[in-house]
């Protein structure tokens, strides 16, 4: 069987999926925080690039051991916004052996939709897919195909760096995150009104899967327990209140929360709960299938 791989260099994490057509052979997520400081400086920091290149070298070694024949590597919000991205893209391409694709916001939203709905029944749609990333959040809507998409310049890293300066965050800092998110959701409602008519909200990426893991109380990561878990609005609100009122030192003790994500999870939860409130969704279907699954499908 042909073995293929997909790599996504995100603002918060660098991820890998290796697939042989019959099923996934390997999934890896490394918190590399490539986009740290990009919102303020519009530049990738050398130490952030270094962390990401280390992860890519590890992934290249794993791909070699598993005899991967084809690969797609993408980069998203942080690289889109960075004025010095060419140096990183050149080094990443040399390591992986393929030129990284810098996705536009709409391309990212479309791939997120394809990945998130790849194992859903289109008859259960239309679906509103929300992908809460580190630097941006994408919305896409449709049933068997994307009917519309939009990318927003809000994400868990970007909002944390802008507004959450205290530990734990002060009420006015949380209000700022929620208010800014609402302003961007006004854009979604105006430009993508189909979201309000969707039958099911589907959420993906680290914020959403972490919210599910904390609600379940997972001591160890279990993809099968998280994938297609229905996170109720009430449960999302409870997780948000718990994490937002704890210091980072206390927050890291919540089962299901990776320590490397503890400093940005509150901002991500602001986006999730505000989205559910704004559009009136009673629950969120959590998806572990995402952009990587769509990229792999394109190679197969």
Beta strands, then each sheet from edge to edge (+ up, - down):
strand 1: 4-9
strand 2: 13-19
strand 3: 24-31
strand 4: 70-75
strand 5: 101-102
strand 6: 127-132
strand 7: 137-142
strand 8: 146-152
strand 9: 200-204
strand 10: 230-232
strand 11: 283-287
sheet 1: 3+ 2- 1+ 4+ 5+
sheet 2: 8+ 7- 6+ 9+ 11+ 10-
end
